Amino acid sequence: MNSSMYTLIVILAALSVIHIAFMILDKIQPNHDYSPIGHRINTWWGMFFVFCLAALLNPIVSLLSLMTLSFFALKEYFSMIRTRRADRRIFLWAYLSIPVQYYWIYIGWYGMFIVFIPVYVFLFLPIPRLINKGTVGFLRSVSSTQWGLMLMVFGLSHMAYFQVATPEFGAGLVLFLVIMTQLNDVVHYLASIYFGRKKIVPTANPYLTWEGFACSFAVSAAAAFFITPFLTPFEPTFGVISGMLISLSGFFGSLTVSVLKRDLLIGDDDKFESLKKSYISRIDSLAYTSPVFLHVTRYFFDFM
């Protein structure tokens, strides 16, 4: 049995224990709202299933799964913003850019993968909006679409690049990234519930506090020290640094998307509550941690 299989078995056991502990905690403390943790755990099971397919069958399955996730996240984002009929054409081109972005990853063309959406799509995107669609709402339409592509497609696509760039370590690096990101989010949430006092942006997300950030930052650094030898080729010191960077970037990702959702759905609390179960709420931190972790790893190690 190879190391990947051992890793999957350990993760399966850990997920089972966490799920059982969550169910017990939810029953003995019904006065606390643990639904965000429940949604995170469901996300972990989904990602675990994807990693199992990638490890047992083919990494391409993981790439296709992440491409599908980007599509649904972008679709959900478009459903949040106020649109006009003139925006439909630009949305179509935004959707078509998703398979192209993941194709560059599939063939391992790093240069095109890294500039396609930030440069070429950015330059091309206004054209379908300009042709016979007038000037009303042009800036809002183009900028909001580009922001969605950067967050939901470009950011998430970095996870897929790991397995193409470094087949030997790719699955472990992605697992490390996902585990650290989700652990950081859950610890931040729990710490904010139990002893958080100073809220960061109470109007957007009451669960983000400075105490929660400090606690999650420390726990992420400590957890990275122990997890690094099992999932990555890094030295423990670099693993701890990576854990701290993931914690910091995940915090900014969660904070940014919380403010974004509140800005787009201001005055519509029913829709805002439903978004707690959405794709965007589950991948908000990963959209930030994935690019940071990939570029730091690629800069300091020559196996990518």
Secondary structure, DSSP 8 states (H G I E B T S, - for coil): --HHHHHHHHHHHHHHHHHHHHHHHHHH-TTS--HHHHHHHHHHHHHHHHHHHHHHT-HHHHHHHHHHHHHHHHHHHHHHS---GGGHHHHHHHHHHHHHHHHHHHTT-HHHHHHIIIIIIHHHTHHHHHTTT-STTHHHHHHHHHHHIIIIIIIHHHHHHHHHH-TTTHHHHHHHHHHHHHHHHHHHHHHHHHH--SEEETTTEEEEEHHHHHHHHHHHHHHHHHHHHHH-SS-HHHHHHHHHHHHHHHHHHHHHHHHHHHHHTTT-HHHHHHGGGSHHHHHTTHHHHHHHHHHHHHHH-TT-
